[in-house]
Amino acid sequence: MRPHFTSPVDSLDRSDCETLIKLALLEDAPNGDPTSEGIFSKEQMCTASVISREPGVMCGASLTGCLTSIFFELTGMQVNVLLSLKDGDRFEKGSVLMKLSGSIPAMLRLERILLNFLQYLSGIATVTANCVAQAPAGVFILDTRKTLPGYRRLAKYAVFMGGGTNHRIHLSEMAMMKDNHIAAAGGIASAARNIRARFPGLPVEIEVDRIEQIEEALGENPKVILLDNMNGGRIREAIKVIRAYCDRTGTKPPIIEVSGGWTPARLPELAGLDLPVGVSMGFLTHTTRFLDLSLEIA
């Protein structure tokens, strides 16, 4: 169960990663790699494997083709990749994620760039998968916009591959009324109506941080209602109000999101809720450590 807020990032193409790949290659070797080029010739060939040093969830396999293509365009050096796993697959410590072949200078120059992408994205996918596994029934895990600049679609793709749900990708595709919007506009109703007057048809999410705001928010028919900084008890109270309102008016309940410092340790607070709930977790992307992977030349 992963209700979509907008269009999920369930695949990657070259436009999603080309700028980052070119930046990574150029910043890592602006004038070549004198160490490898001084020791080895382009005629000296090798094979290599990317090996996991801990269990995890694969992410980044789908961009390796873009990486090797752009690497060839910029350097004239070719590295071939044979994937053992696809994005979203689980692996154990010691698993071979992919095998590579090419010249020794090419392999050594590409090594760190390839690992940086794989370790970061697999780290996000693995953390997300662990959160999804710990979530009570009816609770889904959401990402946020707390991502490194330029990495938005890649990071959200990694969340999706880990079993998480993508929130809006950027500000343009969904209106999300938060407390500052509401205060400056003079209330929930005026803020929502102003948005719909200028952007009819755009999905709207409304944030509430007090129970007494809920009925006013529901009256504006939002796609999503965000319960901000509420503990498990307050969330249960809010869901009762939402359920009663929808039963009384004959309307479908909106998607319910909760936010505000949620971690896996707090997920048991959400067990046994009467409606499905999505939990926004910024730490999926802003505190993720690199997964421990290595490239070993045979």
N, C-alpha and C positions, 0 to 999 in steps of 0.2 A: 504494500500500500504506500504509494508515493504520489499524493496529489500534486499536480504541477501548478505552480504559481504563474509561470509563463512557459516559454519553450525550454525544455531541459537541454543541458550540454551533454548529449549522449554520444557524440562523435567529434573528431577533430579533422580539420583539413589544413592545407598549407597556410591559408590566410590567418589561422589562429596562432601559428607559431613562427612564421617566417621572420618577423622582425626580431623576436627574441633570439632565434637561432643565429641570425647574422650578427647581432650584437655580441652574443656569447663567443662566437668564433673570432671576431675581430678584436675583442678586448683581450682574449686569451693568447693570441699570437699575432700581434699587429705587423711584425716583421719576420714571420716564420718561427720555427723552433730550432735554434742552432744546436741544442743538445742532441736531439734525435737526428737532425740532418747532418751533423758533424760526424756521427758515429756510423750511421747506416745509409745505404743507398736506396733509391726508390725501387730497385730491382730485387731487394731482399724482402721476401714475402713471409707472412706468418698467419696463424689462426689464433683466435682468442675466445674466451667465454666470459660472460657476465654471470657471476655466482653470488648467491645470497648468503649472508652470514647470520641471518636471523629470519624467522618466518614473517610473512607479510602478504599484501595484496598487490598484484602487478598493476602498474600504471605508467604509461610512457611508451609502450610498445608501438602504438599507432603513430607516434611522431618520429620514429627512427628512420622511416623512409624519407621523410622531409629533411631530416638532419643530414643523412648521407648524401642526398641529392644536392642540397645547398652547399655542403662541404666540398663536393666535387666541382660545383660551379665556381666556388671561390678559390680553390687550391689546385684543381686538376687531379687530385688524388681520390681514388675510389676505394671505398670500404663496403663490402657486401655483408648483409645481415640475414641470418636465419633465425626466426623467432621460435622459441620453444613454448611460449605462453602468450595469451592475448590479454588485453587489459581487462581487469576484473577477476582474473584467475588468482586463486590462493597458491602460495608456495611455502615450502619448509626451508629450514636452514640447510644450506648445501645444494639447493636446487640450481640448475643451470637455466637461466632466464632466456638467454640467446647466445648464438655463436656468431663470430665475425671472422672475415678474412680480408686481407689486403696487405699493402706494404707495411713494414715495421714503422717507418716515419709517419705514415698516415694513421696507423693504429694508435701510436703514442700521442699524436697531436689531437686526435678525436676523443681519447679516453676520458679526460676530465669533463668535457662538455656533455658527452653521453651520460656519464654517471650523475652529473649534477641534475639533469632532467629526470632521470629514472629514480634517483634517491629521493628527490623532493616530492615528485608526484606520487610515487609509491608510498612515501611516508604519509601523505594526506589520505590516500585511499585506505591505508592500513588503520590509521587512527579512526577514520569514519566507520570502517567495518566493525571495529571493536565497540564503538558507541552504539551502532545499530544492533549488535548482538546483545548489548546490555539493556536496551530500551524495553520497557514493558509493552505488552500487547496494546495496539492502538496508538502507539507513540512513534512518530517518524522524526528523523534527524535532518535538520536544515543547515545550510551554509549561510554565509553573510557576504557583505562586500568588503570585509576586512582581508584584503588580498594584496600581495605585492604589486606595484604598478606594472602593467604589461602582462601579468600572469593571470588576469581575471578568468578567462575562459579555460585555461589549462587547469587552474586550481579547482574550478567548479566541475570540470570534467572528472578530475580525480575524486572529488566528493561523490559524484554520480557513480563512478566505477566502484567505490567502496560501499554502495548501497544507500547513500544519502540522497536527499532531495534538494534540488537547486531552488533557491529563492530567486528573486529578480536578478538578472545579470547586471543591469545598469539602471541608472535613474530614468532613462528614456522610455522603458517598456512597461512601467507600472507606476501608478501614483501611490505613494505610501505616506499617509498623513501622520506625522509624529507630534509630540506634545508642543514643540515650538511652532509648527504650522498652525495647529489648532488655536493656540493662545494668540498668535498674531492675527489670525483671521476672525477672532471673536467667537469661536465655538466650532463644534464638529459639523453641524448642519451647514453653516455658511461656507466652511472650507470645502466640504464635499461637493456642494452645489456649484461653487466656483470652478472646481476642477472639471466637473461634468459639463459645464457650459462651454468650456474651452476645449476639452478633450473628450468628447462623447465616445463611449465604447471602450475607453482605456480601463483596465482592471484597477480597482481601488482597494487599498488596505488602510484600515483605521486603527491607530494605537490608542488603547485606554490604559490608564493606571489606577482607576478607581471603579468600583463596582457600579456606582450610580451613573457612570458614563455609558454603560453597555447598551441600554435600550435606545438612547439617542443615536449611538453608532449603528445599531442594527436597523434603525429606521432609514438609514441612508443606503441600505442594501449593499454592503461591501462584499467583495469576493473573499477577503481575509479580515479577521479581527485579531489584533495583537494584544495579548495580555502581558503588560510590561512590568517587570520587577514584582511579581506576585509569587508567594510560596505555594506549596501544594494545597494547603487549606483554602487559600483565597482563590486559587484556580478552580477548585471544586465548586465553590460558591458561585463563581462567574459562570461556569458551565451550566449550573442549575438555572441561572437567569436567562442564558442563551436558549436552553432547551425549552423553558416555559414560554419565552417570547415567540419562538418559532412554532410551537404547538398552538399557541393562541392565535397567531396570524396566518397559520398555514403556509409558512415560508420554509425554505430549505436552510438548514444551519450553514453559516459560512465556514470556510477553512479557519481553524483556530491555531494561532501561533503563540508560543510563550517565549519570552526572552529575558535576559538579565542575569548574567553570571552563571549560566547552567554548565555543569560538568557531568561526566559519567557518574560520579559519586552521588549526585542529586537525582538521578533519573528514577530511583524507586519512589520518590515523592509523587510520581505521576501514574502509579499503578492503579488500575481499576477505574479509570475515568469513563464517564458516560458518553463522551464523544471523542473522535480521533483528535490528536493534538500533535503539532509539529514543534520541535524544540530548536531554536536558533542557537548555534554554538560557534562563536567567532574563533575559538581556539582550534577548530578543525584546520584552519588555514594560517592563522597568525602566530601559532606557537609550535607548529609541526617541526620535528627534527628529521633530518635525513635518515632514511632507512639504510642499514649497513649492507652495501653491495660493493663488489670489487670486480675489476676486469683483469683477468689472468691470461697472459700470453703463453701459448703452449710452447 
